[in-house]
Amino acid sequence: MTNKNGVPSDSKPCTVDFRIRLILPDSLFSSHPSNAIAWVDSMRDSSPTRLKSNFPQSEHISDSWIRNHPSALNMFEQIANASKGKKIVMFLDYDGTLSPIVEDPDRAFMTREMREAVRDVARYFPTAIVTGRCRDKVYSFVKLAGLYYAGSHGMDIKGPSKRRSYKKDHQSLLFQPAGKFLPMIDEVCKILEEKTKSIPGAKVENNKFCLAVHFRCVEEKMWEELAEEVRSVLTDYPMLRLTQGRKVFEIRPTIKWDKGKALEFLLESLGYANSNDVLPVYIGDDRTDEDAFKVLRNRGQGLGILVSKFPKETNASYSLQEPAEVKDFLKRLVEWKKLSIRGV
């Protein structure tokens, strides 16, 4: 059974507030051994958090989890039926959703087939890339005009200009709620680069309005030292907060802004803030995407799709296992739209 948006009616929304739970307090970094262990355990977890007690950790998603978060591909007809008469708006994370997770974040390239699928989706539906990456960086990966780009977890948003322009940059709808933090972010980036250069594999990425400290290539025995270096820097910057993604520390301004807020802002900018005829669809794989999934849950309108091969705590209603399945879902969505236009 499903509700009016095609969401399984027996799907139980997760009650965990990821945004609050993942802000790491200074007490976690204290010298007490149990806190150190808790910190390393937190670093081991991918995001969203894997369920540790109810489900086996294997490459195959368990039957009990999939009943509450069915495959968006297997349930496509149901989703399509729920979409009839509504304007679909697509929101897509980048890393782990449109591209595979790779050791070098500068080489997280999407495939030609994925680019074509995103391009075709954007022809029929307003489409936004919502990412923790710097907006310019993700644009260099996607290379598609006509999309909305929300970088730095939605703190840097641009959309396609409604006017014809022969300039290189066809983007407008500039929104940067954390503009005043730019000098601080640059300053902290330089300090972290210096502090972490002695830790092999650590990489600091400046995403303009936030920072990412990648530890995917850092040996586990060095994780505690890396965490301590990050903590020591942030002690002097109380206006910045620390959260954790997939093998990455993310440092952001303490403003109330995240991917969920970016989704709401874009819906309002498109004129759908109070519309009952819109169906937002958000696809993502990370803890930070949970803010968007939660917004859709609270609205009672829209579909969240988690990309994961493992059972995880999530506010999403559906699942896909990997970027290849995301591509297949997008292609099916386009084919469905083409047939509906033809009246088939």
Disulfide bonds with the S-S distance in Angstrom:
none
